[in-house]
Amino acid sequence: MLTSTIACARPRVVLRAPEPPAHNRYLGIADARSPTEEFCSPAGLHRRPWLERLRVALAEDLFVLHYQPIVSLRDGTVSHYEALVRLADEPEGRLVSPGRFLPAAERYGLIRDIDRMVLGKVLELLGGEHGGDAVTVAVNLSALSVTDAGMLAEIERGLEQSGVDPSRLVIEITETASISDMERARSFCAGVQALGCAVALDDFGAGFGSFQYLKHLPFGYLKIDGDFIRGLPRSRNDQLVVKALVGVVKGMGRLTIAEFVGDEPTLELLRSFGVDYAQGFEVGRPHPVLAPTGGA
């Protein structure tokens, strides 16, 4: 007997709830609005498409940088800053957080242009008004930039043109950036260090291959992912993970940075575990003005 299935001709609408707020490595806090919410909210329906917005922003220099301090847990001084990008194309000077536009930049292939723009702005700043200051800044690169064969030459050219001492630049790469092509990531990190810059592994612990990176990638700093830090005083498991990471990294002769440090109890625990540096609202919020290193 032959049977057939006839699909219902009635159209169906599938609604998908936005995912819970996720840590925003560029913003320094949990981002309250997801990309889905941005597109599906009543206000989002009337916004210009992200592709157009980002192209215009790149052409008209509508991105701005804020700098968040990374503070020594030994003496409270600022070790260096992380450059965090915002989009300044909203009415009344409102800034758009990176969690709202970076996913679109990655989707449309514009993330490398944004990475280059951020790198250029940082080197211009370090070689200009802060040329005589002992200030070091970290720039976070995307997966596409880390695996871009021309990015290392771009960094070298930028250092030469700006006259910035390479030791004043830290290049941060994330687990997602390195996991896509381990061999290329290893070559890139080694090349960055050969230029005289430091390498930081960002969001460490966010993926499943974390310890493989410790074995294969050259680095100077390891940034412990905020998922292990936010609830540290209340989570025995997070405490065990952080202490274990500190022990491994110290044994390798490298330095640790805890991200998303939001209160004093967390800060005290990190000190007791031997974490070297902290980044988060408890020790310093992002600011548009870069202060000389030595104080939060």
Summary of the structure (lengths in Angstrom):
residues: 296
radius of gyration: 20.8
end to end distance: 79.1
largest distance: 86.4
contacts: 903
relative contact order: 0.13
helix: 43%
strand: 18%
